[in-house]
Amino acid sequence: MVRDHYRGSMATSTHAAVHDPRNDEIEIYINGEFQHRREARISVFDSGFLVGDGIWEGLRLHGGRFAFVDRHLDRLFAGARAVDLAIGTRAFIMDALERTVERNDMTDDVHVRLMITRGDKKTPSQHPSNVVGGPNMVIIAEHKRADPAVADRGITLFTATVRRPPPDTLDQRLNCHSKLHEVIALIQAVHAGADEALMLDPTGAVATCNATNFFVVRSGRLLTSTGQYNLAGITRAVVLEEAAGAGIPTAERPFSLTAVYDADEAFVTGTFGGLTPVRAVDGRVIGEHDGPGPMTARLRELYRRAVAADVERQG
């Protein structure tokens, strides 16, 4: 029963994708070599498996180009420096990404997960001195188009009891493999009948969702959290930049659930889904729109143009 509950909720997740049978035959990059997905393996002594010691990025492919790839690599290398992990050069990473999508004959509607861990350990432990060899790098590229029904209808959120930790516990701006608190928050939301979780920061202000960043619209003004307690989302940053460029008032500041329940619109942002409307939070219906509100729709178009411009710039 529990498993069926989880499976059913995925239909309205921001990561819900249209089924593509081509994914049954993809080849996965593992440390410079390619393995069919059915044979793809990594050691049980891998640092990411043992202690969640690794960093990752999620990228989208448009017209054969990785959207906002410079920003993604900036975030990846900032994370590598933060955890003291040598991952090679930007050219090395780019070559691996390009080889992966070329190997799988991919150009559009592709989602790529790049994961780098500290490497295999000679024994299960935290200490980096037990690493044998260098880091492990895995790249999974899949044909994934966001489910248009989710994009149009939106999702529901439930405020989890699990809080986002402060930077001196686990810096949430670090895109690392240690995501258990987010998983627990999501499980709470699913059991409460919602699609995903809204999470508060240690002060009780709204922070972010378990896997996406959260925005509300109030009286024509775009409002989101300070960003101190959530992932340094690239889609989030682009939306804020495009909104400011279009003359839309924006603010990054603390706000409570009271401001959420009384919002005109709400939406979440992420690399995979772009902008996804939120139709209800904790059982409270947000706004009076069936689907994306006018501000959400406008920002979605601005974001689409920003992606196209970045891809054109690369081309």
URSULHU-V907840 format. One record per residue. N is the residue number from 1. SS is DSSP state (A for helix, B for strand, O for the rest). PHI is phi in whole degrees, -180 to 180 (none if undefined). OMEGA is omega in whole degrees, 0 to 359 (999 if undefined). Layout:
n:N ss:SS phi:PHI omega:OMEGA
n:N ss:SS phi:PHI omega:OMEGA
//
This chain:
n:1 ss:O phi:none omega:180
n:2 ss:A phi:-63 omega:181
n:3 ss:A phi:-63 omega:178
n:4 ss:A phi:-63 omega:178
n:5 ss:A phi:-62 omega:179
n:6 ss:A phi:-62 omega:185
n:7 ss:A phi:-64 omega:181
n:8 ss:A phi:-68 omega:183
n:9 ss:A phi:-68 omega:182
n:10 ss:A phi:-62 omega:181
n:11 ss:A phi:-63 omega:180
n:12 ss:A phi:-120 omega:175
n:13 ss:O phi:-84 omega:175
n:14 ss:O phi:-66 omega:178
n:15 ss:O phi:-104 omega:177
n:16 ss:O phi:-67 omega:184
n:17 ss:B phi:-127 omega:174
n:18 ss:O phi:-71 omega:181
n:19 ss:O phi:-60 omega:178
n:20 ss:O phi:-135 omega:184
n:21 ss:A phi:-65 omega:178
n:22 ss:A phi:-62 omega:181
n:23 ss:A phi:-68 omega:178
n:24 ss:A phi:-67 omega:185
n:25 ss:A phi:-118 omega:182
n:26 ss:O phi:-68 omega:174
n:27 ss:B phi:-110 omega:187
n:28 ss:B phi:-109 omega:179
n:29 ss:B phi:-80 omega:175
n:30 ss:B phi:-135 omega:177
n:31 ss:O phi:50 omega:174
n:32 ss:O phi:90 omega:179
n:33 ss:B phi:-120 omega:181
n:34 ss:B phi:-117 omega:178
n:35 ss:B phi:-131 omega:175
n:36 ss:B phi:-59 omega:186
n:37 ss:O phi:-57 omega:180
n:38 ss:O phi:-73 omega:180
n:39 ss:O phi:-108 omega:185
n:40 ss:O phi:-65 omega:184
n:41 ss:O phi:-140 omega:171
n:42 ss:O phi:-141 omega:188
n:43 ss:O phi:-64 omega:173
n:44 ss:O phi:-70 omega:176
n:45 ss:O phi:-93 omega:179
n:46 ss:B phi:-62 omega:183
n:47 ss:A phi:-62 omega:179
n:48 ss:A phi:-67 omega:179
n:49 ss:A phi:-69 omega:185
n:50 ss:A phi:-73 omega:188
n:51 ss:A phi:-137 omega:179
n:52 ss:O phi:67 omega:185
n:53 ss:O phi:-92 omega:180
n:54 ss:B phi:-176 omega:179
n:55 ss:B phi:-129 omega:183
n:56 ss:B phi:-154 omega:174
n:57 ss:B phi:-141 omega:172
n:58 ss:B phi:-117 omega:184
n:59 ss:B phi:-126 omega:176
n:60 ss:B phi:-115 omega:179
n:61 ss:B phi:-105 omega:178
n:62 ss:B phi:-130 omega:178
n:63 ss:O phi:57 omega:180
n:64 ss:O phi:78 omega:180
n:65 ss:B phi:-124 omega:177
n:66 ss:B phi:-85 omega:182
n:67 ss:O phi:-64 omega:177
n:68 ss:O phi:55 omega:185
n:69 ss:A phi:-63 omega:179
n:70 ss:A phi:-62 omega:179
n:71 ss:A phi:-66 omega:179
n:72 ss:A phi:-63 omega:180
n:73 ss:A phi:-70 omega:175
n:74 ss:A phi:-59 omega:181
n:75 ss:A phi:-67 omega:179
n:76 ss:A phi:-61 omega:183
n:77 ss:A phi:-73 omega:174
n:78 ss:A phi:-64 omega:177
n:79 ss:A phi:-65 omega:179
n:80 ss:A phi:-62 omega:178
n:81 ss:A phi:-65 omega:182
n:82 ss:A phi:-64 omega:181
n:83 ss:O phi:-101 omega:176
n:84 ss:O phi:59 omega:182
n:85 ss:O phi:-124 omega:179
n:86 ss:O phi:-85 omega:186
n:87 ss:O phi:-119 omega:180
n:88 ss:O phi:90 omega:184
n:89 ss:O phi:-102 omega:176
n:90 ss:A phi:-62 omega:180
n:91 ss:A phi:-63 omega:178
n:92 ss:A phi:-63 omega:180
n:93 ss:A phi:-65 omega:180
n:94 ss:A phi:-62 omega:179
n:95 ss:A phi:-61 omega:180
n:96 ss:A phi:-65 omega:178
n:97 ss:A phi:-63 omega:182
n:98 ss:A phi:-67 omega:177
n:99 ss:A phi:-62 omega:183
n:100 ss:A phi:-66 omega:181
n:101 ss:A phi:-72 omega:176
n:102 ss:A phi:-67 omega:179
n:103 ss:A phi:-60 omega:182
n:104 ss:O phi:-99 omega:177
n:105 ss:O phi:54 omega:185
n:106 ss:O phi:-114 omega:177
n:107 ss:O phi:-136 omega:185
n:108 ss:O phi:-137 omega:179
n:109 ss:O phi:51 omega:182
n:110 ss:B phi:-123 omega:175
n:111 ss:B phi:-114 omega:185
n:112 ss:B phi:-120 omega:176
n:113 ss:B phi:-110 omega:178
n:114 ss:B phi:-105 omega:182
n:115 ss:B phi:-128 omega:178
n:116 ss:B phi:-130 omega:177
n:117 ss:B phi:-111 omega:182
n:118 ss:O phi:-68 omega:177
n:119 ss:O phi:119 omega:181
n:120 ss:B phi:-77 omega:176
n:121 ss:B phi:-102 omega:176
n:122 ss:O phi:-80 omega:175
n:123 ss:O phi:-156 omega:180
n:124 ss:O phi:-64 omega:180
n:125 ss:O phi:-168 omega:176
n:126 ss:O phi:-85 omega:193
n:127 ss:O phi:-65 omega:181
n:128 ss:A phi:-66 omega:179
n:129 ss:A phi:-67 omega:179
n:130 ss:A phi:-87 omega:179
n:131 ss:B phi:-72 omega:177
n:132 ss:B phi:-110 omega:183
n:133 ss:O phi:85 omega:183
n:134 ss:O phi:-100 omega:181
n:135 ss:O phi:-64 omega:171
n:136 ss:B phi:-98 omega:177
n:137 ss:B phi:-124 omega:180
n:138 ss:B phi:-125 omega:177
n:139 ss:B phi:-128 omega:178
n:140 ss:B phi:-112 omega:177
n:141 ss:B phi:-110 omega:182
n:142 ss:B phi:-129 omega:171
n:143 ss:B phi:-75 omega:185
n:144 ss:O phi:-141 omega:174
n:145 ss:O phi:-111 omega:182
n:146 ss:B phi:-58 omega:180
n:147 ss:O phi:-62 omega:183
n:148 ss:A phi:-64 omega:179
n:149 ss:A phi:-65 omega:178
n:150 ss:A phi:-69 omega:180
n:151 ss:A phi:-62 omega:182
n:152 ss:A phi:-84 omega:185
n:153 ss:A phi:-83 omega:180
n:154 ss:O phi:92 omega:183
n:155 ss:B phi:-126 omega:174
n:156 ss:B phi:-114 omega:181
n:157 ss:B phi:-123 omega:174
n:158 ss:B phi:-130 omega:181
n:159 ss:B phi:-78 omega:183
n:160 ss:O phi:-77 omega:175
n:161 ss:O phi:-78 omega:180
n:162 ss:O phi:-75 omega:181
n:163 ss:O phi:-92 omega:170
n:164 ss:O phi:-74 omega:182
n:165 ss:O phi:-75 omega:177
n:166 ss:O phi:-75 omega:182
n:167 ss:A phi:-58 omega:181
n:168 ss:A phi:-82 omega:173
n:169 ss:A phi:-102 omega:173
n:170 ss:A phi:-153 omega:183
n:171 ss:O phi:-61 omega:183
n:172 ss:O phi:-72 omega:176
n:173 ss:O phi:-83 omega:178
n:174 ss:O phi:-93 omega:182
n:175 ss:O phi:-83 omega:187
n:176 ss:B phi:-114 omega:182
n:177 ss:O phi:-79 omega:183
n:178 ss:O phi:-82 omega:188
n:179 ss:O phi:-122 omega:187
n:180 ss:A phi:-62 omega:180
n:181 ss:A phi:-64 omega:178
n:182 ss:A phi:-71 omega:178
n:183 ss:A phi:-64 omega:180
n:184 ss:A phi:-63 omega:177
n:185 ss:A phi:-61 omega:179
n:186 ss:A phi:-63 omega:179
n:187 ss:A phi:-62 omega:176
n:188 ss:A phi:-58 omega:182
n:189 ss:A phi:-64 omega:181
n:190 ss:A phi:-63 omega:179
n:191 ss:A phi:-66 omega:178
n:192 ss:O phi:-84 omega:178
n:193 ss:O phi:92 omega:179
n:194 ss:O phi:-99 omega:181
n:195 ss:O phi:-85 omega:182
n:196 ss:B phi:-146 omega:186
n:197 ss:B phi:-107 omega:167
n:198 ss:B phi:-99 omega:184
n:199 ss:B phi:-122 omega:178
n:200 ss:B phi:-97 omega:176
n:201 ss:O phi:-90 omega:184
n:202 ss:O phi:-61 omega:180
n:203 ss:O phi:-89 omega:183
n:204 ss:O phi:96 omega:176
n:205 ss:O phi:-80 omega:178
n:206 ss:B phi:-68 omega:180
n:207 ss:B phi:-108 omega:188
n:208 ss:B phi:-169 omega:173
n:209 ss:B phi:-97 omega:183
n:210 ss:O phi:-67 omega:182
n:211 ss:O phi:-137 omega:181
n:212 ss:O phi:-139 omega:176
n:213 ss:B phi:-98 omega:192
n:214 ss:B phi:-115 omega:178
n:215 ss:B phi:-132 omega:167
n:216 ss:B phi:-127 omega:176
n:217 ss:B phi:-120 omega:180
n:218 ss:B phi:-135 omega:178
n:219 ss:O phi:52 omega:177
n:220 ss:O phi:80 omega:182
n:221 ss:B phi:-112 omega:180
n:222 ss:B phi:-92 omega:186
n:223 ss:B phi:-128 omega:175
n:224 ss:B phi:-143 omega:185
n:225 ss:O phi:-71 omega:180
n:226 ss:O phi:-66 omega:183
n:227 ss:O phi:90 omega:183
n:228 ss:O phi:-70 omega:186
n:229 ss:O phi:-114 omega:178
n:230 ss:O phi:-141 omega:180
n:231 ss:O phi:-56 omega:177
n:232 ss:O phi:-74 omega:187
n:233 ss:O phi:-65 omega:180
n:234 ss:A phi:-75 omega:176
n:235 ss:A phi:-62 omega:177
n:236 ss:A phi:-57 omega:182
n:237 ss:A phi:-64 omega:181
n:238 ss:A phi:-64 omega:179
n:239 ss:A phi:-61 omega:179
n:240 ss:A phi:-63 omega:179
n:241 ss:A phi:-66 omega:181
n:242 ss:A phi:-67 omega:178
n:243 ss:A phi:-63 omega:179
n:244 ss:A phi:-62 omega:179
n:245 ss:A phi:-65 omega:179
n:246 ss:O phi:-91 omega:179
n:247 ss:O phi:81 omega:178
n:248 ss:O phi:-85 omega:179
n:249 ss:O phi:-61 omega:180
n:250 ss:B phi:-130 omega:177
n:251 ss:B phi:-150 omega:172
n:252 ss:B phi:-115 omega:184
n:253 ss:O phi:-156 omega:178
n:254 ss:O phi:-68 omega:173
n:255 ss:O phi:-152 omega:186
n:256 ss:O phi:-99 omega:177
n:257 ss:A phi:-63 omega:178
n:258 ss:A phi:-58 omega:178
n:259 ss:A phi:-69 omega:179
n:260 ss:A phi:-72 omega:184
n:261 ss:A phi:-62 omega:183
n:262 ss:O phi:-103 omega:184
n:263 ss:O phi:-74 omega:175
n:264 ss:O phi:-79 omega:178
n:265 ss:B phi:-149 omega:172
n:266 ss:B phi:-148 omega:176
n:267 ss:B phi:-156 omega:177
n:268 ss:B phi:-121 omega:181
n:269 ss:B phi:-126 omega:177
n:270 ss:B phi:-168 omega:182
n:271 ss:O phi:-60 omega:183
n:272 ss:O phi:-74 omega:186
n:273 ss:O phi:-90 omega:185
n:274 ss:B phi:69 omega:177
n:275 ss:B phi:-110 omega:180
n:276 ss:B phi:-120 omega:181
n:277 ss:B phi:-67 omega:174
n:278 ss:B phi:-110 omega:184
n:279 ss:B phi:-95 omega:180
n:280 ss:B phi:-158 omega:176
n:281 ss:B phi:-131 omega:180
n:282 ss:O phi:53 omega:179
n:283 ss:O phi:83 omega:178
n:284 ss:B phi:-90 omega:176
n:285 ss:B phi:-71 omega:182
n:286 ss:O phi:-96 omega:177
n:287 ss:O phi:70 omega:183
n:288 ss:O phi:-127 omega:186
n:289 ss:O phi:-112 omega:174
n:290 ss:O phi:-91 omega:186
n:291 ss:O phi:108 omega:182
n:292 ss:O phi:-62 omega:174
n:293 ss:O phi:-73 omega:183
n:294 ss:A phi:-61 omega:179
n:295 ss:A phi:-70 omega:178
n:296 ss:A phi:-61 omega:180
n:297 ss:A phi:-64 omega:179
n:298 ss:A phi:-65 omega:180
n:299 ss:A phi:-67 omega:177
n:300 ss:A phi:-61 omega:179
n:301 ss:A phi:-68 omega:177
n:302 ss:A phi:-61 omega:179
n:303 ss:A phi:-67 omega:178
n:304 ss:A phi:-58 omega:179
n:305 ss:A phi:-66 omega:179
n:306 ss:A phi:-65 omega:176
n:307 ss:A phi:-62 omega:180
n:308 ss:A phi:-61 omega:180
n:309 ss:A phi:-66 omega:179
n:310 ss:A phi:-67 omega:178
n:311 ss:A phi:-64 omega:179
n:312 ss:A phi:-63 omega:178
n:313 ss:A phi:-60 omega:179
n:314 ss:A phi:-68 omega:184
n:315 ss:O phi:-71 omega:999
//
